[in-house]
């Protein structure tokens, strides 16, 4: 909750560390892109 509005953010856990916000979003986006590319190359 910030400035009267509810905010959503991504949160990941990695080796006991909490990764959140834009850093977690970048990692998730990169992971999805790598997976999609791997699937396309496998076909």
CHARMM-style PDB file with segment names, atoms N, HN, CA, C and O in Angstrom:
ATOM      1  N   UNK     1       0.848  -1.163   0.000  1.00  0.00      PROA
ATOM      2  CA  UNK     1       0.000   0.000   0.000  1.00  0.00      PROA
ATOM      3  C   UNK     1       0.897   1.229   0.000  1.00  0.00      PROA
ATOM      4  O   UNK     1       1.681   1.430   0.927  1.00  0.00      PROA
ATOM      5  N   UNK     2       0.783   2.043  -1.028  1.00  0.00      PROA
ATOM      6  HN  UNK     2       0.146   1.879  -1.782  1.00  0.00      PROA
ATOM      7  CA  UNK     2       1.636   3.224  -1.146  1.00  0.00      PROA
ATOM      8  C   UNK     2       0.861   4.346  -1.806  1.00  0.00      PROA
ATOM      9  O   UNK     2       0.259   4.145  -2.861  1.00  0.00      PROA
ATOM     10  N   UNK     3       0.865   5.489  -1.219  1.00  0.00      PROA
ATOM     11  HN  UNK     3       1.353   5.652  -0.361  1.00  0.00      PROA
ATOM     12  CA  UNK     3       0.135   6.664  -1.719  1.00  0.00      PROA
ATOM     13  C   UNK     3      -1.336   6.356  -2.000  1.00  0.00      PROA
ATOM     14  O   UNK     3      -1.895   6.803  -3.002  1.00  0.00      PROA
ATOM     15  N   UNK     4      -1.937   5.606  -1.124  1.00  0.00      PROA
ATOM     16  HN  UNK     4      -1.482   5.243  -0.310  1.00  0.00      PROA
ATOM     17  CA  UNK     4      -3.358   5.313  -1.232  1.00  0.00      PROA
ATOM     18  C   UNK     4      -3.723   4.212  -2.206  1.00  0.00      PROA
ATOM     19  O   UNK     4      -4.908   3.957  -2.425  1.00  0.00      PROA
ATOM     20  N   UNK     5      -2.740   3.553  -2.794  1.00  0.00      PROA
ATOM     21  HN  UNK     5      -1.778   3.760  -2.615  1.00  0.00      PROA
ATOM     22  CA  UNK     5      -3.033   2.495  -3.768  1.00  0.00      PROA
ATOM     23  C   UNK     5      -2.269   1.219  -3.412  1.00  0.00      PROA
ATOM     24  O   UNK     5      -1.132   1.263  -2.941  1.00  0.00      PROA
ATOM     25  N   UNK     6      -2.914   0.103  -3.646  1.00  0.00      PROA
ATOM     26  HN  UNK     6      -3.838   0.067  -4.029  1.00  0.00      PROA
ATOM     27  CA  UNK     6      -2.258  -1.183  -3.450  1.00  0.00      PROA
ATOM     28  C   UNK     6      -1.323  -1.432  -4.620  1.00  0.00      PROA
ATOM     29  O   UNK     6      -1.704  -1.249  -5.776  1.00  0.00      PROA
ATOM     30  N   UNK     7      -0.119  -1.844  -4.327  1.00  0.00      PROA
ATOM     31  HN  UNK     7       0.191  -1.993  -3.388  1.00  0.00      PROA
ATOM     32  CA  UNK     7       0.876  -2.130  -5.370  1.00  0.00      PROA
ATOM     33  C   UNK     7       1.178  -3.619  -5.373  1.00  0.00      PROA
ATOM     34  O   UNK     7       1.164  -4.265  -4.325  1.00  0.00      PROA
ATOM     35  N   UNK     8       1.446  -4.150  -6.532  1.00  0.00      PROA
ATOM     36  HN  UNK     8       1.457  -3.625  -7.383  1.00  0.00      PROA
ATOM     37  CA  UNK     8       1.849  -5.551  -6.662  1.00  0.00      PROA
ATOM     38  C   UNK     8       3.306  -5.594  -7.077  1.00  0.00      PROA
ATOM     39  O   UNK     8       3.781  -4.729  -7.813  1.00  0.00      PROA
ATOM     40  N   UNK     9       4.004  -6.595  -6.603  1.00  0.00      PROA
ATOM     41  HN  UNK     9       3.619  -7.297  -6.005  1.00  0.00      PROA
ATOM     42  CA  UNK     9       5.389  -6.781  -7.018  1.00  0.00      PROA
ATOM     43  C   UNK     9       5.721  -8.262  -6.980  1.00  0.00      PROA
ATOM     44  O   UNK     9       5.097  -9.038  -6.256  1.00  0.00      PROA
ATOM     45  N   UNK    10       6.694  -8.632  -7.758  1.00  0.00      PROA
ATOM     46  HN  UNK    10       7.201  -8.001  -8.346  1.00  0.00      PROA
ATOM     47  CA  UNK    10       7.136 -10.010  -7.847  1.00  0.00      PROA
ATOM     48  C   UNK    10       8.164 -10.266  -6.762  1.00  0.00      PROA
ATOM     49  O   UNK    10       8.962  -9.391  -6.427  1.00  0.00      PROA
ATOM     50  N   UNK    11       8.137 -11.477  -6.214  1.00  0.00      PROA
ATOM     51  HN  UNK    11       7.488 -12.188  -6.486  1.00  0.00      PROA
ATOM     52  CA  UNK    11       9.098 -11.850  -5.188  1.00  0.00      PROA
ATOM     53  C   UNK    11       9.577 -13.272  -5.463  1.00  0.00      PROA
ATOM     54  O   UNK    11       8.769 -14.172  -5.692  1.00  0.00      PROA
ATOM     55  N   UNK    12      10.886 -13.470  -5.439  1.00  0.00      PROA
ATOM     56  HN  UNK    12      11.543 -12.739  -5.252  1.00  0.00      PROA
ATOM     57  CA  UNK    12      11.494 -14.782  -5.645  1.00  0.00      PROA
ATOM     58  C   UNK    12      12.377 -15.110  -4.456  1.00  0.00      PROA
ATOM     59  O   UNK    12      12.915 -14.216  -3.803  1.00  0.00      PROA
ATOM     60  N   UNK    13      12.522 -16.400  -4.179  1.00  0.00      PROA
ATOM     61  HN  UNK    13      12.085 -17.126  -4.710  1.00  0.00      PROA
ATOM     62  CA  UNK    13      13.482 -16.809  -3.165  1.00  0.00      PROA
ATOM     63  C   UNK    13      14.576 -17.597  -3.858  1.00  0.00      PROA
ATOM     64  O   UNK    13      14.291 -18.496  -4.649  1.00  0.00      PROA
ATOM     65  N   UNK    14      15.819 -17.269  -3.568  1.00  0.00      PROA
ATOM     66  HN  UNK    14      16.050 -16.539  -2.925  1.00  0.00      PROA
ATOM     67  CA  UNK    14      16.959 -17.945  -4.179  1.00  0.00      PROA
ATOM     68  C   UNK    14      18.037 -18.129  -3.125  1.00  0.00      PROA
ATOM     69  O   UNK    14      18.564 -17.157  -2.582  1.00  0.00      PROA
ATOM     70  N   UNK    15      18.354 -19.366  -2.844  1.00  0.00      PROA
ATOM     71  HN  UNK    15      17.926 -20.155  -3.284  1.00  0.00      PROA
ATOM     72  CA  UNK    15      19.390 -19.729  -1.871  1.00  0.00      PROA
ATOM     73  C   UNK    15      19.239 -18.968  -0.558  1.00  0.00      PROA
ATOM     74  O   UNK    15      20.214 -18.470   0.005  1.00  0.00      PROA
ATOM     75  N   UNK    16      18.014 -18.889  -0.089  1.00  0.00      PROA
ATOM     76  HN  UNK    16      17.222 -19.293  -0.547  1.00  0.00      PROA
ATOM     77  CA  UNK    16      17.743 -18.225   1.177  1.00  0.00      PROA
ATOM     78  C   UNK    16      17.624 -16.712   1.100  1.00  0.00      PROA
ATOM     79  O   UNK    16      17.358 -16.063   2.112  1.00  0.00      PROA
ATOM     80  N   UNK    17      17.815 -16.141  -0.080  1.00  0.00      PROA
ATOM     81  HN  UNK    17      18.031 -16.668  -0.902  1.00  0.00      PROA
ATOM     82  CA  UNK    17      17.701 -14.694  -0.261  1.00  0.00      PROA
ATOM     83  C   UNK    17      16.346 -14.350  -0.856  1.00  0.00      PROA
ATOM     84  O   UNK    17      15.796 -15.110  -1.653  1.00  0.00      PROA
ATOM     85  N   UNK    18      15.817 -13.211  -0.467  1.00  0.00      PROA
ATOM     86  HN  UNK    18      16.264 -12.593   0.181  1.00  0.00      PROA
ATOM     87  CA  UNK    18      14.558 -12.707  -1.018  1.00  0.00      PROA
ATOM     88  C   UNK    18      14.894 -11.674  -2.087  1.00  0.00      PROA
ATOM     89  O   UNK    18      15.520 -10.652  -1.807  1.00  0.00      PROA
ATOM     90  N   UNK    19      14.470 -11.954  -3.309  1.00  0.00      PROA
ATOM     91  HN  UNK    19      13.961 -12.784  -3.537  1.00  0.00      PROA
ATOM     92  CA  UNK    19      14.675 -11.038  -4.432  1.00  0.00      PROA
ATOM     93  C   UNK    19      13.295 -10.511  -4.806  1.00  0.00      PROA
ATOM     94  O   UNK    19      12.377 -11.296  -5.042  1.00  0.00      PROA
ATOM     95  N   UNK    20      13.142  -9.204  -4.860  1.00  0.00      PROA
ATOM     96  HN  UNK    20      13.888  -8.566  -4.668  1.00  0.00      PROA
ATOM     97  CA  UNK    20      11.811  -8.657  -5.092  1.00  0.00      PROA
ATOM     98  C   UNK    20      11.879  -7.417  -5.981  1.00  0.00      PROA
ATOM     99  O   UNK    20      12.949  -6.877  -6.260  1.00  0.00      PROA
ATOM    100  N   UNK    21      10.713  -6.997  -6.405  1.00  0.00      PROA
ATOM    101  HN  UNK    21       9.844  -7.436  -6.178  1.00  0.00      PROA
ATOM    102  CA  UNK    21      10.598  -5.769  -7.188  1.00  0.00      PROA
ATOM    103  C   UNK    21      11.114  -5.917  -8.603  1.00  0.00      PROA
ATOM    104  O   UNK    21      10.959  -6.964  -9.232  1.00  0.00      PROA
ATOM    105  N   UNK    22      11.729  -4.855  -9.096  1.00  0.00      PROA
ATOM    106  HN  UNK    22      11.856  -4.005  -8.586  1.00  0.00      PROA
ATOM    107  CA  UNK    22      12.170  -4.830 -10.488  1.00  0.00      PROA
ATOM    108  C   UNK    22      13.251  -5.880 -10.746  1.00  0.00      PROA
ATOM    109  O   UNK    22      13.322  -6.429 -11.846  1.00  0.00      PROA
ATOM    110  N   UNK    23      14.087  -6.165  -9.755  1.00  0.00      PROA
ATOM    111  HN  UNK    23      14.029  -5.719  -8.862  1.00  0.00      PROA
ATOM    112  CA  UNK    23      15.127  -7.181  -9.937  1.00  0.00      PROA
ATOM    113  C   UNK    23      14.490  -8.542 -10.191  1.00  0.00      PROA
ATOM    114  O   UNK    23      14.912  -9.260 -11.097  1.00  0.00      PROA
ATOM    115  N   UNK    24      13.490  -8.903  -9.411  1.00  0.00      PROA
ATOM    116  HN  UNK    24      13.147  -8.320  -8.675  1.00  0.00      PROA
ATOM    117  CA  UNK    24      12.790 -10.170  -9.608  1.00  0.00      PROA
ATOM    118  C   UNK    24      12.067 -10.188 -10.951  1.00  0.00      PROA
ATOM    119  O   UNK    24      12.034 -11.222 -11.618  1.00  0.00      PROA
ATOM    120  N   UNK    25      11.493  -9.071 -11.351  1.00  0.00      PROA
ATOM    121  HN  UNK    25      11.519  -8.231 -10.809  1.00  0.00      PROA
ATOM    122  CA  UNK    25      10.795  -8.994 -12.637  1.00  0.00      PROA
ATOM    123  C   UNK    25      11.763  -9.194 -13.799  1.00  0.00      PROA
ATOM    124  O   UNK    25      11.426  -9.866 -14.774  1.00  0.00      PROA
ATOM    125  N   UNK    26      12.951  -8.625 -13.708  1.00  0.00      PROA
ATOM    126  HN  UNK    26      13.225  -8.079 -12.917  1.00  0.00      PROA
ATOM    127  CA  UNK    26      13.961  -8.796 -14.759  1.00  0.00      PROA
ATOM    128  C   UNK    26      14.366 -10.260 -14.861  1.00  0.00      PROA
ATOM    129  O   UNK    26      14.455 -10.802 -15.963  1.00  0.00      PROA
ATOM    130  N   UNK    27      14.609 -10.902 -13.730  1.00  0.00      PROA
ATOM    131  HN  UNK    27      14.536 -10.462 -12.835  1.00  0.00      PROA
ATOM    132  CA  UNK    27      15.003 -12.314 -13.719  1.00  0.00      PROA
ATOM    133  C   UNK    27      13.892 -13.189 -14.300  1.00  0.00      PROA
ATOM    134  O   UNK    27      14.163 -14.079 -15.105  1.00  0.00      PROA
ATOM    135  N   UNK    28      12.654 -12.945 -13.900  1.00  0.00      PROA
ATOM    136  HN  UNK    28      12.434 -12.222 -13.245  1.00  0.00      PROA
ATOM    137  CA  UNK    28      11.525 -13.733 -14.397  1.00  0.00      PROA
ATOM    138  C   UNK    28      11.348 -13.550 -15.901  1.00  0.00      PROA
ATOM    139  O   UNK    28      11.112 -14.525 -16.615  1.00  0.00      PROA
ATOM    140  N   UNK    29      11.456 -12.324 -16.389  1.00  0.00      PROA
ATOM    141  HN  UNK    29      11.647 -11.532 -15.809  1.00  0.00      PROA
ATOM    142  CA  UNK    29      11.319 -12.040 -17.815  1.00  0.00      PROA
ATOM    143  C   UNK    29      12.429 -12.729 -18.607  1.00  0.00      PROA
ATOM    144  O   UNK    29      12.165 -13.344 -19.640  1.00  0.00      PROA
ATOM    145  N   UNK    30      13.653 -12.629 -18.132  1.00  0.00      PROA
ATOM    146  HN  UNK    30      13.868 -12.129 -17.293  1.00  0.00      PROA
ATOM    147  CA  UNK    30      14.780 -13.272 -18.804  1.00  0.00      PROA
ATOM    148  C   UNK    30      14.600 -14.784 -18.834  1.00  0.00      PROA
ATOM    149  O   UNK    30      14.861 -15.424 -19.853  1.00  0.00      PROA
ATOM    150  N   UNK    31      14.158 -15.353 -17.725  1.00  0.00      PROA
ATOM    151  HN  UNK    31      13.946 -14.833 -16.897  1.00  0.00      PROA
ATOM    152  CA  UNK    31      13.924 -16.792 -17.649  1.00  0.00      PROA
ATOM    153  C   UNK    31      12.880 -17.242 -18.669  1.00  0.00      PROA
ATOM    154  O   UNK    31      13.062 -18.254 -19.346  1.00  0.00      PROA
ATOM    155  N   UNK    32      11.789 -16.487 -18.775  1.00  0.00      PROA
ATOM    156  HN  UNK    32      11.642 -15.665 -18.225  1.00  0.00      PROA
ATOM    157  CA  UNK    32      10.746 -16.819 -19.762  1.00  0.00      PROA
ATOM    158  C   UNK    32      11.286 -16.737 -21.186  1.00  0.00      PROA
ATOM    159  O   UNK    32      10.999 -17.607 -22.008  1.00  0.00      PROA
ATOM    160  N   UNK    33      12.055 -15.712 -21.480  1.00  0.00      PROA
ATOM    161  HN  UNK    33      12.288 -15.005 -20.812  1.00  0.00      PROA
ATOM    162  CA  UNK    33      12.610 -15.545 -22.830  1.00  0.00      PROA
ATOM    163  C   UNK    33      13.563 -16.681 -23.189  1.00  0.00      PROA
ATOM    164  O   UNK    33      13.542 -17.178 -24.315  1.00  0.00      PROA
ATOM    165  N   UNK    34      14.394 -17.091 -22.238  1.00  0.00      PROA
ATOM    166  HN  UNK    34      14.410 -16.687 -21.323  1.00  0.00      PROA
ATOM    167  CA  UNK    34      15.329 -18.197 -22.478  1.00  0.00      PROA
ATOM    168  C   UNK    34      14.558 -19.487 -22.715  1.00  0.00      PROA
ATOM    169  O   UNK    34      14.902 -20.251 -23.618  1.00  0.00      PROA
ATOM    170  N   UNK    35      13.522 -19.745 -21.923  1.00  0.00      PROA
ATOM    171  HN  UNK    35      13.242 -19.125 -21.189  1.00  0.00      PROA
ATOM    172  CA  UNK    35      12.723 -20.963 -22.075  1.00  0.00      PROA
ATOM    173  C   UNK    35      12.020 -20.990 -23.429  1.00  0.00      PROA
ATOM    174  O   UNK    35      11.997 -22.029 -24.088  1.00  0.00      PROA
ATOM    175  N   UNK    36      11.450 -19.871 -23.850  1.00  0.00      PROA
ATOM    176  HN  UNK    36      11.468 -19.027 -23.314  1.00  0.00      PROA
ATOM    177  CA  UNK    36      10.764 -19.807 -25.143  1.00  0.00      PROA
ATOM    178  C   UNK    36      11.751 -20.052 -26.277  1.00  0.00      PROA
ATOM    179  O   UNK    36      11.455 -20.798 -27.211  1.00  0.00      PROA
ATOM    180  N   UNK    37      12.916 -19.429 -26.198  1.00  0.00      PROA
ATOM    181  HN  UNK    37      13.156 -18.823 -25.440  1.00  0.00      PROA
ATOM    182  CA  UNK    37      13.921 -19.612 -27.243  1.00  0.00      PROA
ATOM    183  C   UNK    37      14.381 -21.066 -27.299  1.00  0.00      PROA
ATOM    184  O   UNK    37      14.575 -21.609 -28.387  1.00  0.00      PROA
ATOM    185  N   UNK    38      14.558 -21.701 -26.145  1.00  0.00      PROA
ATOM    186  HN  UNK    38      14.400 -21.260 -25.261  1.00  0.00      PROA
ATOM    187  CA  UNK    38      14.975 -23.103 -26.097  1.00  0.00      PROA
ATOM    188  C   UNK    38      13.916 -24.002 -26.728  1.00  0.00      PROA
ATOM    189  O   UNK    38      14.252 -24.945 -27.445  1.00  0.00      PROA
ATOM    190  N   UNK    39      12.651 -23.721 -26.469  1.00  0.00      PROA
ATOM    191  HN  UNK    39      12.378 -22.955 -25.887  1.00  0.00      PROA
ATOM    192  CA  UNK    39      11.570 -24.510 -27.066  1.00  0.00      PROA
ATOM    193  C   UNK    39      11.532 -24.343 -28.580  1.00  0.00      PROA
ATOM    194  O   UNK    39      11.321 -25.314 -29.307  1.00  0.00      PROA
ATOM    195  N   UNK    40      11.734 -23.132 -29.055  1.00  0.00      PROA
ATOM    196  HN  UNK    40      11.905 -22.344 -28.464  1.00  0.00      PROA
ATOM    197  CA  UNK    40      11.728 -22.885 -30.504  1.00  0.00      PROA
ATOM    198  C   UNK    40      12.899 -23.585 -31.181  1.00  0.00      PROA
ATOM    199  O   UNK    40      12.751 -24.127 -32.277  1.00  0.00      PROA
ATOM    200  N   UNK    41      14.055 -23.577 -30.536  1.00  0.00      PROA
ATOM    201  HN  UNK    41      14.174 -23.138 -29.646  1.00  0.00      PROA
ATOM    202  CA  UNK    41      15.235 -24.217 -31.114  1.00  0.00      PROA
ATOM    203  C   UNK    41      15.140 -25.736 -31.082  1.00  0.00      PROA
ATOM    204  O   UNK    41      15.773 -26.409 -31.896  1.00  0.00      PROA
ATOM    205  N   UNK    42      14.362 -26.285 -30.158  1.00  0.00      PROA
ATOM    206  HN  UNK    42      13.848 -25.738 -29.498  1.00  0.00      PROA
ATOM    207  CA  UNK    42      14.215 -27.736 -30.039  1.00  0.00      PROA
ATOM    208  C   UNK    42      13.284 -28.293 -31.117  1.00  0.00      PROA
ATOM    209  O   UNK    42      13.352 -29.478 -31.443  1.00  0.00      PROA
ATOM    210  N   UNK    43      12.431 -27.461 -31.658  1.00  0.00      PROA
ATOM    211  HN  UNK    43      12.375 -26.499 -31.393  1.00  0.00      PROA
ATOM    212  CA  UNK    43      11.438 -27.919 -32.644  1.00  0.00      PROA
ATOM    213  C   UNK    43      12.027 -28.071 -34.026  1.00  0.00      PROA
ATOM    214  OT1 UNK    43      11.320 -28.448 -34.961  1.00  0.00      PROA
TER     215      UNK     43
END
